[in-house]
Amino acid sequence: MYGVLFPPAAFDAALYNTLTLGTAFSAPWATADRLKVVNRASLWVLAVDRLVDHTATTREQVNRLTRECLSVAEGAVPRSAVTRFLADLRDERATVKEFDGLRWLWRDQLTRMLAGMAQAWVWRDTHAGPTLDRYLDNADSRGSCFVDLSHWIYTGDDWTKAHLNNYAPSAGMHSAICICSVTWRRIGET
């Protein structure tokens, strides 16, 4: 169904093994069903990153991909493999009752990720190397915050889901801070 997104030259067995082992060792208590969610979100981000970095040849192609993904995040019918995969991720999150109240946050993080990828595309296309500060301000382009948020919405305990609204990063927040924000808040409250 999504094979076109994962050409073997870019997505070999080593990548899949690394991804699945990395998540399994990070959460040894989690069932395979729970790990499937975070692995699928990670694969989707890798596919989008490949489309932006290696397939798109014009800024309009990047903009179109962004528009289509955001439209599907809002409920539109998918029209490509990448948006079908996103729709499946969205629909899987929708099986969690809290998703209705957190959909805005999920979409906001998706917007940040896609905007960051578009900015990185511009830097590459114009050969404009960013400063360290600009690079860190664009850290959402890596997709890790989107993956984490997708995972927390689907598998988080009641405390985590109740506090995900605190997760919303301010513009330019460094990705490492974004990833740790909920975790540190929780540690501080226990």
C-alpha positions as CSV (number, residue, x, y, z in Angstrom):
1,M,0.0,0.0,0.0
2,Y,2.8,2.4,0.8
3,G,5.6,0.6,-1.1
4,V,6.3,3.6,-3.4
5,L,7.2,5.7,-0.4
6,F,10.0,3.3,0.7
7,P,12.3,2.4,-2.2
8,P,14.8,-0.3,-1.1
9,A,17.8,1.9,-2.0
10,A,16.8,4.4,0.7
11,F,15.0,2.1,3.1
12,D,17.0,-1.1,3.5
13,A,16.6,-3.9,6.1
14,A,19.2,-2.2,8.3
15,L,17.0,0.9,8.6
16,Y,13.9,-1.1,9.6
17,N,15.9,-3.1,12.1
18,T,17.4,0.0,13.6
19,L,14.1,1.6,13.9
20,T,12.3,-1.3,15.5
21,L,15.1,-2.3,17.8
22,G,15.6,1.3,18.9
23,T,11.9,1.7,19.9
24,A,11.8,-1.8,21.5
25,F,14.9,-1.1,23.7
26,S,13.5,2.4,24.6
27,A,10.3,0.9,25.9
28,P,10.8,-2.8,26.8
29,W,7.5,-2.8,28.7
30,A,5.5,-1.9,25.6
31,T,3.6,-4.4,23.5
32,A,4.2,-4.8,19.8
33,D,0.9,-3.1,19.2
34,R,2.0,0.0,21.1
35,L,5.4,0.1,19.4
36,K,3.7,-0.2,16.0
37,V,2.2,3.2,16.4
38,V,5.5,5.0,17.1
39,N,7.3,3.0,14.4
40,R,4.7,3.9,11.8
41,A,4.8,7.6,12.6
42,S,8.6,7.4,12.4
43,L,8.4,5.7,9.0
44,W,6.0,8.3,7.7
45,V,8.3,11.2,8.8
46,L,11.2,9.4,7.0
47,A,9.1,9.1,3.9
48,V,8.1,12.7,3.9
49,D,11.7,13.8,4.5
50,R,12.8,11.7,1.5
51,L,10.1,13.3,-0.7
52,V,11.2,16.8,0.4
53,D,15.0,16.3,0.4
54,H,15.4,13.9,-2.6
55,T,12.3,14.0,-4.8
56,A,11.0,17.6,-4.8
57,T,12.8,19.7,-7.4
58,T,10.8,22.9,-6.9
59,R,9.5,24.9,-4.0
60,E,6.0,24.5,-5.4
61,Q,6.3,20.7,-5.1
62,V,7.2,21.2,-1.4
63,N,4.3,23.6,-0.9
64,R,1.9,21.2,-2.6
65,L,3.0,18.3,-0.4
66,T,2.6,20.5,2.7
67,R,-0.9,21.7,1.6
68,E,-2.0,18.1,0.9
69,C,-0.7,16.8,4.2
70,L,-2.3,19.5,6.2
71,S,-5.6,19.1,4.4
72,V,-5.6,15.4,5.1
73,A,-4.7,16.1,8.8
74,E,-7.9,18.1,8.9
75,G,-9.9,15.2,7.4
76,A,-9.7,15.5,3.6
77,V,-9.6,12.5,1.4
78,P,-6.0,11.4,0.7
79,R,-4.9,11.5,-3.0
80,S,-1.4,10.0,-2.8
81,A,0.5,7.3,-0.9
82,V,2.0,9.7,1.5
83,T,-1.3,11.3,2.4
84,R,-3.0,7.9,2.6
85,F,-0.4,6.9,5.2
86,L,-1.0,10.1,7.0
87,A,-4.7,9.6,7.0
88,D,-4.2,6.1,8.4
89,L,-2.0,7.6,11.2
90,R,-4.7,10.3,11.8
91,D,-7.5,7.7,11.9
92,E,-5.5,5.4,14.2
93,R,-5.1,8.4,16.6
94,A,-8.8,9.1,16.3
95,T,-9.5,5.7,18.0
96,V,-8.3,7.4,21.2
97,K,-11.1,9.4,22.8
98,E,-8.7,12.3,23.8
99,F,-7.6,12.8,20.2
100,D,-10.6,15.1,19.6
101,G,-9.3,17.5,22.1
102,L,-5.7,17.1,21.0
103,R,-6.1,17.1,17.2
104,W,-5.2,20.8,17.1
105,L,-1.9,20.1,18.8
106,W,-1.1,17.2,16.6
107,R,-1.9,19.3,13.5
108,D,0.2,22.2,14.9
109,Q,3.2,20.0,15.4
110,L,2.7,18.5,11.9
111,T,2.6,22.1,10.5
112,R,5.9,22.9,12.4
113,M,7.5,19.8,11.0
114,L,6.5,20.5,7.4
115,A,7.4,24.2,7.6
116,G,10.8,23.2,9.0
117,M,11.3,20.7,6.2
118,A,10.4,23.4,3.7
119,Q,12.9,25.8,5.2
120,A,15.6,23.2,5.1
121,W,14.7,22.6,1.4
122,V,15.2,26.4,0.7
123,W,18.5,26.4,2.5
124,R,19.6,23.4,0.3
125,D,18.2,24.9,-2.9
126,T,19.8,28.3,-2.3
127,H,23.0,26.9,-0.9
128,A,22.4,29.1,2.1
129,G,24.0,27.5,5.2
130,P,22.1,28.4,8.3
131,T,23.7,29.6,11.5
132,L,23.7,27.3,14.4
133,D,20.9,29.3,16.0
134,R,18.8,29.2,12.8
135,Y,19.4,25.5,12.5
136,L,18.3,24.8,16.1
137,D,15.3,27.1,15.6
138,N,14.3,24.8,12.7
139,A,14.8,21.6,14.7
140,D,11.1,20.6,14.2
141,S,12.1,19.7,10.7
142,R,13.5,16.5,12.0
143,G,10.0,15.2,12.9
144,S,10.9,13.8,16.3
145,C,8.5,16.0,18.1
146,F,5.7,14.9,15.7
147,V,6.5,11.3,16.3
148,D,6.7,11.7,20.1
149,L,3.4,13.6,20.2
150,S,1.7,11.0,17.9
151,H,3.0,8.3,20.3
152,W,1.9,10.0,23.5
153,I,-1.6,10.7,22.2
154,Y,-2.0,7.0,21.3
155,T,-0.3,5.3,24.2
156,G,0.1,7.9,26.9
157,D,-1.4,7.3,30.4
158,D,-4.1,9.5,31.8
159,W,-1.5,11.9,33.3
160,T,0.3,12.3,30.0
161,K,-2.8,12.9,28.0
162,A,-4.1,15.4,30.5
163,H,-0.9,17.4,30.2
164,L,-0.2,17.3,26.5
165,N,-1.6,20.8,26.1
166,N,1.4,21.9,28.1
167,Y,3.5,20.4,25.3
168,A,2.9,23.0,22.7
169,P,6.4,24.4,22.1
170,S,6.9,28.1,21.5
171,A,8.3,29.1,18.1
172,G,11.9,28.2,17.7
173,M,12.0,25.8,20.6
174,H,14.9,23.4,20.3
175,S,13.8,19.9,19.5
176,A,15.6,18.3,22.4
177,I,13.7,20.6,24.8
178,C,10.5,19.8,22.9
179,I,11.0,16.0,23.3
180,C,11.8,16.2,27.0
181,S,9.1,18.8,28.0
182,V,6.4,16.5,29.1
183,T,8.8,14.1,30.7
184,W,10.5,16.7,32.8
185,R,7.2,18.2,33.9
186,R,6.0,14.8,35.0
187,I,9.2,14.0,36.9
188,G,8.9,17.4,38.7
189,E,5.3,16.7,39.8
190,T,5.9,13.2,41.2
